[in-house]
Amino acid sequence: MEGLCHHYRFLIVILVLLSGLRQSYSSTTTRQFEFNIEWKKVTRLCHTKPLLTVNGEYPGPTIAVHEGDHVEVKVTNRVAMNTTIHWHGIRQLRSAWADGPAYITQCPIRGGQSYTYKFTVIDQRGTLLWHAHYGWQRASLYGAFIIYPRMPYPFSVPIQSEVPIIFGEWWNGDVDAVENEMMFYGGGPNSSDAYTINGLPGPLYPCLKKDTFIQTVERGKTYLFRIINAALNDELFFAIANHTLTVVEADAVYTKPFTTRAIMVAPGQTTNVLVTANQVPDSSGMFVMAAKPYVTAIFPFDNSTTAGFLKYQSTRTGKIEAPILPTNLAVHNLPEMKDTVYATTFSKMLRSLASPEYPCNVPKKIDKRVITTVSLNLQDCPANKTCNGFAGKRFFASMNNQSFVRPFKSVLESHYKNLTNVEFSSDFPEKPPTAFDYTGVDPLTGNMNTEFGTKLLVVPYGTNMEIVLQGTSFLNPENHPIHVHGHNFFVVGSGFGNFDVAKDPAKYNLVDPPERNTVPVATGGWAAIRLKADNPGVWFIHCHLEEHTSWGLAMVLVVKNGIGQSQSLLPPPKDLPLC
């Protein structure tokens, strides 16, 4: 009997502990932040210019929260231009009002006004980012968004420290002028003057070699690098000389760990890697870390390399400085800029963890398949106007030959209030209007004129969707990183050439496909993604190369309310900006 009582007491203790854990997780902590959008003079590459910043910081401040937290960020716009902030990768369950893309889920925050973004981080953990979602303001308005998990990391390696690594781009000139000129004359944009690591270009650029990111490490220790690509227009390769990277997370979802000499990270994507300081440094104590573009475009691009350093800790004292390095410095494990084979191989190595604690809930059956071309286009130049695109035409971009036009009112607000709006319609085509050899057409002789409008794809709550993103060879078979707001999705298949609905689905991975919020559509190929449309609201789907979004490579997904309050969009906040 005494043993039985002891057994019951043990069970009671376990139940109490479990109850405490549940209560701890279910109790919501509210974390509040203040973002002040303001100008600040910043110098890089010996050029000083006023730069849009949050709280005077470039890059902006890190948002650090815990899984399950309620988050409130009051954004005060202190400049004489519109702005919005997007919390990239946050699912925004029922809180689409806080998603951020201008004229999709909200009207912009005008100069002198404030708006408080309110949302709860539900069943998400890891590294994401925040950035402006108005024009090209993402060039300087961006930062890390870190969600600490309620459970220990699913890898047993002790972590010495965690290091955010944010890639960006720097223009010596006015980035708004770059976009405005591109759209006015229809040509390609001027490329950036430098890439940056945590806002610093590094020693391979002219002038100011002190603007270099240096991370001190202790030999034998392992570090978690939270790598974020916030660059406007370029996918990037990243590597550290003589070190291997162990990938453990992508887009805030744990992956099956694998080692690699380099990673490819597209704009909007994040990748967590473990780095062990297990090499023997030379007298400088330095190992180069570098990022350079993965290039598939025909347009001018920044072909430079940003570099920083791992600095092995030593007993020597004194100020840490980057060594003087030749301009032809190379990180030998960094792929070449046009290495599509490496980029494709890396993407195929990503797999969901698919463990009992972190299952892979990919939809096995679908209710709707949407096939959409992802295309660059040439448009005939209007009469009596100068156009600087190829052959005197204008560059645009489209999905299923629809070049997206942002309305002058918030789509979400019109949807919520059931307002009739002549600016948009619910008839986005669910397949290409004309079937052709998408990746085999002559890049310059096909009919590339696109249609303009704001067409929405509307689906019922809970729809299991498959979206096939089919690249084309118009102008150039280019890689396109497509971002889906409001939902994570599973990359169940990809390939080169034309998607074959009769053959390709049989080769899908429905066991452990990677779960992401941004997917690169392979150059000259396709990607198939699956998601459950279980988040009511209005959601932007677009290329995360900012030039392509400006040209219209975007669409809008509308998920209707389901049954009951828990499946319905929350009412709009009282301080929602007005158009």
C-alpha positions in Angstrom: 0.0 0.0 0.0 2.9 2.4 0.9 4.4 1.8 -2.6 1.1 2.4 -4.2 0.6 5.7 -2.3 4.1 6.7 -3.4 3.2 5.9 -7.0 0.1 8.1 -6.8 2.0 10.9 -5.2 4.5 10.7 -8.1 1.7 10.9 -10.6 0.2 13.9 -8.8 3.5 15.8 -8.9 3.9 15.1 -12.7 0.3 16.3 -13.3 0.9 19.5 -11.3 4.1 20.1 -13.3 2.4 19.6 -16.6 -0.5 21.9 -15.5 2.1 24.5 -14.6 3.7 24.3 -18.0 0.3 24.6 -19.7 -0.6 27.6 -17.6 2.8 29.1 -18.2 2.3 28.8 -22.0 -1.3 29.8 -22.1 -0.8 32.9 -20.0 0.0 35.7 -22.5 2.8 38.2 -21.9 2.3 41.5 -23.7 5.6 43.0 -25.1 5.4 46.6 -26.2 7.8 48.4 -28.5 8.0 51.9 -30.0 9.2 52.6 -33.5 9.8 56.2 -34.5 10.3 56.6 -38.3 12.8 59.4 -38.7 15.7 60.7 -40.8 19.3 60.3 -39.7 22.5 61.2 -41.6 24.5 58.0 -42.2 27.9 57.6 -43.8 29.0 54.6 -45.8 31.5 54.4 -48.6 32.5 58.0 -47.8 29.0 59.1 -48.8 26.8 60.8 -46.1 23.1 61.1 -46.8 19.9 61.3 -44.9 18.5 57.8 -44.3 15.1 56.6 -43.2 15.6 54.8 -39.9 13.7 53.4 -36.9 14.7 55.1 -33.7 17.8 56.4 -35.5 19.2 52.9 -36.0 20.5 51.3 -39.2 19.7 48.5 -39.4 16.7 48.9 -37.1 16.2 47.5 -33.6 15.7 43.8 -33.0 12.3 42.7 -31.9 12.8 39.8 -29.4 9.7 38.0 -28.1 8.7 34.6 -26.8 6.4 32.0 -28.5 2.9 32.8 -27.4 3.5 36.5 -26.6 1.1 39.3 -27.5 3.1 42.0 -29.4 2.3 45.7 -29.7 4.5 48.0 -31.7 3.5 51.6 -31.9 4.8 53.1 -35.1 5.0 56.9 -35.2 5.8 58.4 -38.6 7.9 61.5 -38.1 8.7 62.1 -41.8 6.8 63.8 -44.5 6.0 60.6 -46.5 3.8 57.6 -46.1 5.1 54.3 -44.5 4.0 50.9 -43.2 5.8 48.1 -41.4 5.4 44.4 -42.3 6.2 41.6 -39.8 7.6 39.2 -42.4 6.6 35.6 -41.7 4.4 36.2 -38.7 1.1 34.4 -39.6 -1.1 37.1 -38.2 -3.9 34.6 -37.2 -7.1 36.6 -37.5 -5.1 39.8 -37.2 -4.6 40.7 -40.9 -4.9 44.4 -39.9 -1.4 44.2 -38.5 0.2 42.6 -41.6 1.4 45.9 -43.1 1.5 45.9 -46.9 0.3 49.3 -48.1 -3.2 49.4 -49.7 -3.5 45.6 -49.2 -4.2 45.3 -45.5 -4.0 49.0 -44.5 -3.8 52.5 -45.7 -0.3 54.0 -45.1 0.7 55.8 -41.9 0.9 59.4 -43.0 3.5 61.9 -41.7 2.8 62.9 -38.1 0.5 60.0 -37.4 0.8 56.8 -35.4 -0.5 53.2 -35.7 -0.1 50.4 -33.2 0.4 46.9 -34.7 -1.1 44.3 -32.4 -0.8 40.6 -32.9 -0.1 37.3 -31.1 2.8 35.0 -32.0 1.0 31.6 -32.1 2.9 28.3 -32.6 5.9 30.0 -34.2 9.5 30.1 -33.1 12.8 31.1 -34.6 14.2 33.9 -36.8 12.1 36.2 -38.9 12.4 39.9 -39.9 10.4 43.1 -40.0 10.7 45.7 -42.8 8.9 48.6 -44.4 6.3 47.6 -47.0 5.9 50.9 -48.8 7.8 51.6 -52.0 11.5 50.8 -51.6 11.7 51.9 -48.0 12.9 48.4 -47.1 16.3 49.6 -48.3 17.0 50.9 -44.8 13.9 50.2 -42.7 14.4 46.6 -41.6 15.5 44.5 -38.6 15.5 41.1 -37.0 12.4 39.6 -35.4 13.4 36.8 -33.0 10.9 34.4 -31.4 12.4 32.4 -28.5 10.8 28.9 -28.2 9.0 27.6 -25.1 10.8 24.3 -25.6 14.5 23.6 -25.8 16.1 23.7 -29.3 15.7 20.2 -31.0 19.5 19.9 -31.3 21.8 19.0 -28.4 24.8 21.1 -29.3 25.5 23.7 -26.5 25.2 27.2 -27.9 27.8 29.8 -26.7 25.8 32.7 -28.1 23.4 33.7 -30.8 24.4 36.2 -33.5 21.9 38.0 -35.9 23.4 38.4 -39.4 21.3 40.7 -41.6 22.2 41.3 -45.2 21.2 44.6 -46.9 22.0 46.9 -49.8 23.4 50.4 -49.7 22.9 53.1 -52.4 25.0 56.2 -52.4 22.1 58.0 -54.0 18.4 58.3 -53.2 16.8 54.9 -53.5 13.3 56.5 -54.0 14.7 58.2 -57.0 16.0 54.9 -58.4 12.5 53.4 -58.2 10.8 56.5 -59.5 13.1 56.7 -62.6 12.7 53.0 -63.2 8.9 53.3 -63.2 8.8 56.6 -65.2 11.0 55.5 -68.1 10.2 51.7 -67.9 13.9 50.7 -67.8 15.8 48.5 -65.3 16.8 50.0 -62.0 20.3 51.2 -61.1 22.0 48.6 -58.9 23.1 49.2 -55.3 26.7 50.4 -54.5 27.3 47.8 -51.9 25.9 44.9 -49.9 26.1 45.1 -46.2 26.4 42.8 -43.2 24.5 44.3 -40.2 24.6 47.7 -42.1 28.4 47.5 -42.7 29.8 47.1 -46.3 33.2 45.6 -45.2 36.8 46.1 -46.4 36.3 45.1 -50.1 34.7 48.4 -50.9 36.5 51.7 -51.4 36.9 54.0 -48.4 36.1 53.5 -44.7 37.5 50.0 -44.2 36.5 50.4 -40.5 32.9 49.8 -41.6 33.3 46.1 -41.2 31.4 43.6 -39.1 33.6 41.5 -36.8 32.2 38.7 -34.6 34.5 37.5 -31.8 34.4 33.8 -31.1 36.0 31.4 -28.7 37.9 28.4 -30.2 36.0 25.2 -29.6 32.6 26.9 -29.0 29.5 26.7 -31.2 27.4 29.7 -32.2 23.9 30.1 -33.6 24.0 32.5 -36.6 20.5 33.9 -37.3 21.0 34.8 -41.0 18.5 37.2 -42.6 18.4 38.5 -46.2 16.8 42.0 -46.2 18.4 43.0 -49.5 16.0 44.7 -52.0 16.8 43.0 -55.2 19.3 40.2 -54.8 19.5 36.6 -53.6 22.8 35.9 -51.8 25.3 33.2 -51.2 27.0 33.2 -47.8 30.0 31.3 -46.5 32.7 31.5 -43.9 36.3 30.6 -44.9 37.4 27.2 -43.7 34.2 26.6 -41.8 31.2 24.5 -42.4 27.6 25.6 -41.6 25.0 23.3 -40.1 21.5 24.3 -41.1 18.9 23.8 -38.4 16.1 26.2 -39.3 14.7 28.0 -42.3 12.0 30.7 -42.2 11.4 30.1 -38.5 10.8 26.4 -38.9 13.1 23.7 -37.6 14.8 21.5 -40.3 16.5 18.2 -40.4 20.1 19.4 -39.7 22.6 19.1 -42.5 26.1 20.5 -43.1 27.1 22.6 -46.1 29.9 24.8 -47.2 27.6 27.7 -48.1 24.0 28.7 -48.1 21.7 30.6 -50.5 19.2 32.9 -48.9 16.7 34.9 -50.9 15.3 38.3 -49.9 12.8 37.7 -47.1 14.2 34.3 -46.2 16.0 33.4 -43.0 18.3 30.5 -42.2 19.7 29.5 -38.8 23.1 27.8 -38.9 25.4 26.4 -36.3 29.0 27.5 -36.6 31.7 25.8 -34.6 35.0 27.7 -34.1 37.2 24.6 -34.7 39.9 26.0 -37.0 43.4 27.2 -36.3 43.7 30.9 -37.2 46.8 32.6 -38.5 48.4 35.5 -36.7 45.6 37.9 -37.5 43.1 35.5 -35.8 40.6 36.3 -38.6 38.5 34.2 -40.9 36.5 35.9 -43.7 32.7 35.6 -43.8 31.3 36.8 -47.1 28.1 37.2 -49.1 27.7 37.8 -52.8 24.8 37.6 -55.2 23.3 34.6 -56.9 22.6 36.0 -60.3 20.1 34.9 -62.9 18.9 38.3 -64.1 19.8 40.1 -67.4 19.5 43.5 -65.7 22.5 45.3 -64.3 23.3 44.1 -60.8 25.7 44.8 -58.0 28.4 42.2 -58.6 30.4 43.1 -55.4 31.0 41.1 -52.2 30.4 42.2 -48.7 32.7 40.7 -46.1 33.1 40.5 -42.3 35.2 38.4 -40.0 35.2 35.8 -37.4 37.8 37.0 -34.9 39.1 34.1 -32.8 39.5 35.3 -29.2 43.1 35.6 -27.9 44.9 36.7 -24.8 46.1 39.8 -26.7 44.5 43.1 -25.8 43.8 46.1 -28.0 41.2 47.3 -30.4 39.9 44.8 -32.9 40.5 46.0 -36.5 40.0 44.3 -39.8 43.3 43.5 -41.5 44.3 45.2 -44.7 43.1 42.8 -47.5 43.5 42.7 -51.3 40.5 43.6 -53.3 40.5 40.2 -55.0 40.1 38.3 -51.7 38.0 35.2 -52.2 36.3 32.8 -49.8 37.0 29.5 -51.6 33.9 27.8 -50.3 31.6 30.5 -51.7 29.9 29.5 -54.9 30.2 31.4 -58.1 27.6 34.1 -58.8 25.8 32.0 -61.5 26.0 28.7 -59.8 22.3 27.5 -60.3 23.3 23.9 -59.7 24.6 24.8 -56.2 21.5 27.0 -55.4 19.2 24.2 -56.5 21.1 21.5 -54.6 21.0 23.5 -51.5 17.3 24.1 -51.7 16.6 20.4 -52.2 18.6 19.5 -49.0 16.1 21.4 -46.9 13.6 19.1 -45.1 11.1 19.7 -42.3 12.1 18.2 -39.0 8.8 16.2 -39.0 9.2 15.0 -35.4 6.4 14.2 -32.9 7.0 17.6 -31.3 7.2 19.5 -34.6 5.1 17.6 -37.1 5.0 18.3 -40.8 1.3 19.0 -41.5 1.4 19.1 -45.3 -2.0 18.7 -46.9 -2.0 15.3 -48.5 -5.1 16.0 -50.6 -6.1 19.3 -52.2 -9.4 21.1 -52.9 -8.0 23.5 -55.4 -4.9 23.7 -57.7 -3.9 27.1 -59.0 -1.3 27.3 -61.8 0.2 30.7 -62.3 3.0 31.9 -64.5 5.6 34.1 -62.9 6.9 36.3 -65.7 8.8 39.3 -66.8 7.2 41.3 -69.6 7.8 43.9 -72.2 5.1 46.4 -72.8 4.7 48.6 -75.9 5.8 52.2 -75.2 2.8 54.6 -75.1 2.7 57.2 -77.9 4.8 60.3 -77.4 6.7 58.9 -74.5 10.3 57.8 -74.0 10.8 54.2 -72.8 14.2 52.9 -71.7 13.4 49.2 -71.6 14.6 46.7 -74.2 13.9 47.8 -77.8 12.4 51.1 -76.7 9.7 49.3 -74.6 8.8 49.2 -70.9 9.6 46.5 -68.4 6.8 45.0 -66.4 6.1 41.7 -64.6 3.0 39.6 -64.1 1.3 36.5 -62.7 -0.9 34.7 -65.3 -0.4 37.7 -67.5 -1.9 40.0 -64.9 0.3 42.9 -63.8 -0.9 43.9 -60.3 -1.9 47.5 -59.8 -2.2 48.6 -56.1 -5.5 50.2 -55.4 -6.0 53.6 -53.7 -8.0 51.9 -50.9 -7.2 49.1 -48.5 -8.4 45.8 -50.0 -8.8 44.3 -46.5 -11.0 47.2 -45.3 -13.2 46.9 -48.4 -13.5 43.1 -48.0 -14.4 43.4 -44.3 -17.1 46.0 -44.9 -18.4 44.3 -48.0 -17.8 47.4 -50.0 -18.2 47.4 -53.8 -15.0 48.7 -55.3 -14.5 49.2 -59.0 -10.7 49.1 -58.5 -10.6 45.3 -58.0 -12.5 42.2 -58.9 -12.6 38.6 -57.6 -11.6 36.8 -60.9 -7.9 36.2 -60.8 -7.3 33.5 -63.4 -6.5 30.1 -61.8 -4.5 28.9 -64.8 -2.5 30.7 -67.6 -4.9 32.3 -70.0 -3.0 30.8 -72.9 -1.0 27.5 -72.7 2.4 27.6 -74.4 6.0 26.4 -73.9 6.6 28.6 -70.8 10.3 28.0 -70.5 11.0 27.3 -74.2 9.6 30.4 -75.8 11.9 32.8 -77.6 12.7 35.4 -74.9 12.2 38.4 -77.2 9.8 37.5 -80.0 6.8 36.2 -78.0 3.8 38.4 -77.2 4.8 39.8 -73.8 2.2 42.6 -73.4 0.4 42.1 -70.1 -2.9 43.1 -68.7 -3.2 45.6 -65.8 -5.6 45.4 -62.9 -6.3 44.3 -59.3 -7.7 40.8 -59.5 -8.2 38.8 -56.3 -8.2 35.0 -55.8 -11.0 34.3 -53.3 -11.3 30.9 -51.5 -13.4 29.5 -48.6 -11.9 29.1 -45.1 -10.0 25.8 -44.7 -9.4 25.2 -48.4 -6.4 22.9 -49.0 -4.6 24.7 -51.8 -1.8 23.9 -54.2 -0.2 26.8 -56.0 2.1 25.9 -58.9 4.5 28.8 -59.6 5.6 28.4 -63.2 8.5 30.5 -64.4 8.8 31.7 -68.0 11.7 32.5 -70.3 10.3 35.9 -71.4 13.3 38.2 -71.4 15.2 35.8 -69.3 14.6 32.6 -67.3 15.0 34.3 -63.9 14.8 33.1 -60.3 11.9 34.6 -58.4 11.6 34.4 -54.6 7.8 34.4 -54.0 6.5 35.4 -50.5 3.1 34.4 -49.2 1.6 36.6 -46.5 -0.5 35.2 -43.6 0.4 31.5 -44.2 3.3 29.2 -44.1 3.4 26.7 -46.9 5.1 23.4 -47.9 7.4 23.2 -51.0 6.2 19.8 -52.2 7.9 19.8 -55.6 10.1 21.7 -58.0 11.8 21.2 -61.3 13.1 22.8 -64.4 11.1 23.2 -67.6 7.3 23.1 -67.7 5.2 21.7 -64.9 3.4 18.5 -66.1 0.1 18.0 -64.1 -0.1 14.4 -65.3 3.4 13.4 -64.1 5.0 15.8 -61.7 2.6 15.4 -58.7 3.5 11.8 -58.5 7.0 12.8 -57.5 6.0 15.2 -54.7 7.5 14.9 -51.3 4.5 14.7 -48.9 6.5 13.3 -46.0 8.9 16.0 -44.9 8.9 18.9 -47.4 10.4 22.2 -46.2 7.9 24.6 -44.6 8.6 28.2 -45.6 7.1 31.6 -46.2 9.2 32.5 -49.2 10.2 30.1 -52.0 12.6 30.7 -54.9 11.0 29.6 -58.1 13.9 28.0 -60.0 15.3 29.8 -63.0 13.6 28.3 -66.0 11.4 26.0 -63.9 8.6 25.7 -61.4 7.8 25.2 -57.7 4.6 23.6 -56.2 3.5 24.8 -52.8 0.7 23.5 -50.6 -1.1 25.3 -47.7 -4.3 25.2 -45.8 -6.1 28.6 -46.2 -7.1 28.7 -42.6 -6.4 32.4 -41.8 -9.3 34.7 -42.7 -8.3 38.0 -44.3 -6.6 39.5 -47.3 -3.0 38.3 -48.1 -0.4 39.6 -50.5 1.5 37.1 -52.7 4.4 38.7 -54.5 8.0 38.4 -55.7 10.4 39.6 -52.9 12.7 41.3 -55.5 11.4 44.8 -55.0 11.9 45.8 -58.6 9.6 42.9 -59.7 6.9 43.9 -57.2 7.0 47.4 -58.5 6.5 46.0 -62.0 3.4 44.1 -60.9 4.6 40.6 -60.1 2.0 40.1 -57.4 -1.5 38.9 -56.6 -3.9 38.9 -53.6 -5.4 35.9 -51.9 -8.7 36.4 -50.0 -9.6 33.8 -47.4 -13.3 34.1 -46.3 -14.4 33.8 -42.7 -15.2 30.3 -41.5 -17.8 29.2 -39.0 -17.8 31.0 -35.7 -15.7 33.6 -34.0 -12.5 31.6 -34.0 -12.5 31.3 -37.8 -13.3 34.9 -38.4 -11.3 38.1 -38.9 -11.1 40.3 -35.9 -12.7 43.8 -36.2 -10.4 46.6 -37.3 -8.5 48.5 -34.6 -9.7 52.0 -33.8 -6.4 53.6 -34.9 -6.3 52.0 -38.3 -4.9 54.6 -40.7 -7.3 56.2 -43.2 -6.6 56.6 -46.9 
